[in-house]
C-alpha cells in the first residue's frame, strides 16, 4: 500500500520574525534588529510574448525568498539541449534537459552568499560541496535550497513513484558531502522551468525551482503577494503546477518500510 510522505513547506510569514523593542537578543554578539534583514534578488522572466523581463527585488532574508535564488553556485554546469551551460549563462527561453525531455527556462533568480551575515532568519549561513558525478565533472557547490533526487526500487511499491526529493543538506556526512562556509561572497542561482523537472548539474540529478505550498494559509498573505510580484511570467503562484516527485526528508525516507 502506498504511503504518504510529509511534504516540506518552505513558507514562513516574515512578520513572525519581528522582535519587539523591549526584547533584548543578540546574534554573534550583534544586537538583533526588530525587523528581518533583507537580500537583493535579481530576476529574469520569460513572458508570453517571448520577451525577457528583468527586475531587482529587495526581500526579507528568510528561507522562503532565499530559496528562489540559492540552489547552484556560479560555474555550475546545467545540462541543456545545446550541451552543458554554466548556470549564470542560462537565459529564459533556453531548453534544459529534464527527466521528461527538454523544458524551457521561464524564470531565473540570483542572490549572494555573504560571510558573517548577521541574521538568524537566513538560510544562507553555509554552502554544500560534493564531488561531481563522473570523473569529468568538477565538484558541485550548492546552496541550502538545493534538493537531490533520491531513487530506490522500493519507492514504486511504497509510494507509487520512482523517486523523491530531499534536501542536499540532509546528506552531509563530513566525507563525500561537506558543509562549508566560504570566506568570501559567492553568487548563487536557481531557475524555474515551464514544468517542475529533474535536471542535471555537474552530472547530479537535482530539481528545478518550485515554491512548494504557496497558499495564504501556508505562507501568509503578505509573503504570497510579495512572491507573486517576483514571478512576472505567472498570473498566480498555482501556475508552477505539480511537483515532479514528492518532497520529503532523509529521516522520513529511512523510516519507510515495505508492508
Secondary structure, DSSP 8 states (H G I E B T S, - for coil): -------------GGGG---TT---EETTEE--SS--EEEEEEEEE-TTS-EEEEEEEEESSHHHHTTS-SEETT-EEEETTEEEEGGG--TT-EE--TTS-EEEEEEEEEEE-TT---SS-S-S-EEEE--SSTTS--EEE-TT-EEEEE-TTHHHHHSSSEEEEEGGGG--SSSEEEE--SS-EEEEEEEESS--EEEETTEEEE-------SHHHH-HHHHHHHHHH-TT-SSGGGG---SSEEE-HHHHHH----
